[in-house]
Amino acid sequence: MPKRRLGVALLVPPPVDAEVDGLRRALGDPALGRIPAHLTLVPPVNVREDRMDDALGVLRQASAVVEPFALELGPVATFAPVNPVLYLDVGGGAGAVHTLRDAVFTDPLSRPLTWPFVPHVTVADEAPPDRIEAAVVALAPYRVTVDIDRVHLLEEGPGRVWRPIAEQPLGMYTRPSRAVRRLL
């Protein structure tokens, strides 16, 4: 049975997504252009084609347990020395993120994890140590607040490019539109 590589995320909404992408560009993030600015709820997971309706059902049910919320991003932090990643820390709204993550991290959208869940928005992966240290200092005052009102199902395509294939508004349970069902 064919499989699709999926993930669940909160996409950083406009216009802040462009601002975060500017940080990513300045910090040399190799994923810029392939992955939109986001907060991962479910890291890449392979889902059989015949389980796509189940995956969408999980997204719909999970979205109903959390109302739209404000999320504070920043300052820049790092997982170094364990993992050379620079990210925007998640402040206000973290409780809603954890609730939503717990609701969406279920079969077929669950998988074994390498790292414990820490809400964050990656701004540079595989960063050199000197860049990590400089970014943490230079971007210490950076903070931005975004309004989160939906959760997204993303799919990895050719060239390892991730694109949203479905979205679900928070705080309500609705059936996907015909246009969304056609994409799937």
FIMI-620297 format. One record per residue (C-alpha): z negated, y negated, x negated; residue number from 1. Coordinates in steps of 0.1 Angstrom, whole numbers, plus 5000, padded with zeros to 4 digits. Example, Ala and Ser with C-alpha at 12.3 -4.5 7.8 and 13.67 -1.06 7.14 Angstrom:
2
[zami [4922, 5045, 4877], 1];
[zami [4929, 5011, 4863], 2];
***
This chain:
184
[zami [5000, 5000, 5000], 1];
[zami [5010, 4966, 4986], 2];
[zami [4981, 4942, 4977], 3];
[zami [4978, 4904, 4977], 4];
[zami [4957, 4885, 4952], 5];
[zami [4935, 4861, 4973], 6];
[zami [4906, 4837, 4968], 7];
[zami [4885, 4816, 4991], 8];
[zami [4878, 4780, 4981], 9];
[zami [4868, 4745, 4992], 10];
[zami [4897, 4723, 4981], 11];
[zami [4887, 4689, 4968], 12];
[zami [4902, 4666, 4995], 13];
[zami [4924, 4636, 4988], 14];
[zami [4921, 4610, 4972], 15];
[zami [4893, 4626, 4951], 16];
[zami [4915, 4656, 4942], 17];
[zami [4938, 4632, 4922], 18];
[zami [4908, 4618, 4904], 19];
[zami [4895, 4652, 4895], 20];
[zami [4930, 4662, 4883], 21];
[zami [4929, 4631, 4861], 22];
[zami [4897, 4644, 4845], 23];
[zami [4913, 4679, 4842], 24];
[zami [4943, 4663, 4824], 25];
[zami [4921, 4643, 4801], 26];
[zami [4901, 4674, 4792], 27];
[zami [4931, 4696, 4786], 28];
[zami [4925, 4721, 4815], 29];
[zami [4952, 4748, 4811], 30];
[zami [4950, 4756, 4848], 31];
[zami [4961, 4721, 4859], 32];
[zami [4992, 4723, 4880], 33];
[zami [4986, 4760, 4887], 34];
[zami [4954, 4757, 4906], 35];
[zami [4944, 4728, 4929], 36];
[zami [4910, 4711, 4923], 37];
[zami [4885, 4734, 4941], 38];
[zami [4851, 4750, 4944], 39];
[zami [4855, 4788, 4944], 40];
[zami [4836, 4807, 4971], 41];
[zami [4854, 4841, 4964], 42];
[zami [4870, 4846, 4930], 43];
[zami [4903, 4864, 4929], 44];
[zami [4902, 4897, 4948], 45];
[zami [4930, 4922, 4956], 46];
[zami [4934, 4927, 4994], 47];
[zami [4957, 4954, 5008], 48];
[zami [4984, 4940, 5030], 49];
[zami [4971, 4959, 5060], 50];
[zami [4937, 4941, 5056], 51];
[zami [4951, 4906, 5058], 52];
[zami [4941, 4902, 5095], 53];
[zami [4906, 4913, 5085], 54];
[zami [4905, 4887, 5057], 55];
[zami [4916, 4860, 5081], 56];
[zami [4889, 4871, 5106], 57];
[zami [4862, 4868, 5079], 58];
[zami [4874, 4833, 5071], 59];
[zami [4873, 4823, 5108], 60];
[zami [4839, 4838, 5114], 61];
[zami [4824, 4824, 5082], 62];
[zami [4837, 4789, 5089], 63];
[zami [4819, 4789, 5123], 64];
[zami [4784, 4791, 5106], 65];
[zami [4786, 4758, 5087], 66];
[zami [4793, 4723, 5101], 67];
[zami [4813, 4698, 5080], 68];
[zami [4792, 4684, 5052], 69];
[zami [4792, 4659, 5024], 70];
[zami [4793, 4673, 4989], 71];
[zami [4782, 4654, 4958], 72];
[zami [4802, 4664, 4926], 73];
[zami [4790, 4655, 4891], 74];
[zami [4779, 4650, 4865], 75];
[zami [4801, 4671, 4841], 76];
[zami [4782, 4701, 4828], 77];
[zami [4790, 4733, 4810], 78];
[zami [4784, 4770, 4809], 79];
[zami [4786, 4770, 4771], 80];
[zami [4777, 4787, 4749], 81];
[zami [4781, 4817, 4773], 82];
[zami [4814, 4805, 4787], 83];
[zami [4835, 4775, 4774], 84];
[zami [4839, 4758, 4807], 85];
[zami [4834, 4722, 4817], 86];
[zami [4827, 4716, 4854], 87];
[zami [4815, 4691, 4879], 88];
[zami [4780, 4701, 4891], 89];
[zami [4774, 4703, 4928], 90];
[zami [4745, 4683, 4941], 91];
[zami [4741, 4673, 4978], 92];
[zami [4756, 4699, 5001], 93];
[zami [4748, 4729, 4979], 94];
[zami [4728, 4745, 5007], 95];
[zami [4759, 4745, 5030], 96];
[zami [4780, 4758, 5001], 97];
[zami [4757, 4788, 4996], 98];
[zami [4756, 4795, 5034], 99];
[zami [4793, 4794, 5036], 100];
[zami [4798, 4815, 5005], 101];
[zami [4774, 4842, 5018], 102];
[zami [4793, 4843, 5051], 103];
[zami [4827, 4846, 5035], 104];
[zami [4818, 4870, 5007], 105];
[zami [4822, 4902, 5028], 106];
[zami [4847, 4930, 5030], 107];
[zami [4877, 4927, 5024], 108];
[zami [4869, 4894, 5006], 109];
[zami [4841, 4907, 4984], 110];
[zami [4842, 4922, 4949], 111];
[zami [4819, 4929, 4920], 112];
[zami [4811, 4898, 4900], 113];
[zami [4810, 4891, 4863], 114];
[zami [4788, 4860, 4867], 115];
[zami [4762, 4849, 4893], 116];
[zami [4775, 4824, 4919], 117];
[zami [4770, 4788, 4908], 118];
[zami [4787, 4762, 4929], 119];
[zami [4810, 4740, 4907], 120];
[zami [4844, 4724, 4903], 121];
[zami [4860, 4734, 4870], 122];
[zami [4875, 4706, 4851], 123];
[zami [4884, 4724, 4819], 124];
[zami [4885, 4761, 4811], 125];
[zami [4885, 4775, 4775], 126];
[zami [4874, 4741, 4762], 127];
[zami [4867, 4738, 4724], 128];
[zami [4830, 4731, 4715], 129];
[zami [4836, 4696, 4703], 130];
[zami [4854, 4686, 4735], 131];
[zami [4826, 4702, 4756], 132];
[zami [4799, 4681, 4738], 133];
[zami [4819, 4649, 4740], 134];
[zami [4828, 4653, 4777], 135];
[zami [4792, 4661, 4787], 136];
[zami [4780, 4629, 4770], 137];
[zami [4810, 4606, 4781], 138];
[zami [4810, 4618, 4817], 139];
[zami [4773, 4619, 4823], 140];
[zami [4773, 4591, 4848], 141];
[zami [4803, 4605, 4868], 142];
[zami [4795, 4612, 4904], 143];
[zami [4817, 4613, 4935], 144];
[zami [4810, 4624, 4971], 145];
[zami [4836, 4642, 4992], 146];
[zami [4836, 4653, 5029], 147];
[zami [4842, 4690, 5033], 148];
[zami [4855, 4699, 5067], 149];
[zami [4875, 4731, 5061], 150];
[zami [4876, 4763, 5040], 151];
[zami [4909, 4777, 5025], 152];
[zami [4923, 4811, 5018], 153];
[zami [4945, 4809, 4986], 154];
[zami [4970, 4834, 4972], 155];
[zami [4982, 4838, 4937], 156];
[zami [5019, 4837, 4934], 157];
[zami [5045, 4838, 4906], 158];
[zami [5035, 4821, 4874], 159];
[zami [4998, 4825, 4884], 160];
[zami [5002, 4795, 4907], 161];
[zami [4976, 4795, 4935], 162];
[zami [4985, 4780, 4969], 163];
[zami [4966, 4777, 5002], 164];
[zami [4980, 4801, 5028], 165];
[zami [4954, 4795, 5055], 166];
[zami [4927, 4770, 5063], 167];
[zami [4899, 4771, 5088], 168];
[zami [4880, 4740, 5101], 169];
[zami [4842, 4743, 5096], 170];
[zami [4819, 4745, 5126], 171];
[zami [4844, 4761, 5150], 172];
[zami [4861, 4794, 5156], 173];
[zami [4898, 4791, 5164], 174];
[zami [4928, 4813, 5162], 175];
[zami [4953, 4805, 5134], 176];
[zami [4984, 4786, 5145], 177];
[zami [5018, 4803, 5148], 178];
[zami [5029, 4784, 5116], 179];
[zami [4999, 4798, 5097], 180];
[zami [5005, 4833, 5110], 181];
[zami [5042, 4831, 5100], 182];
[zami [5031, 4823, 5064], 183];
[zami [5010, 4855, 5063], 184];
***
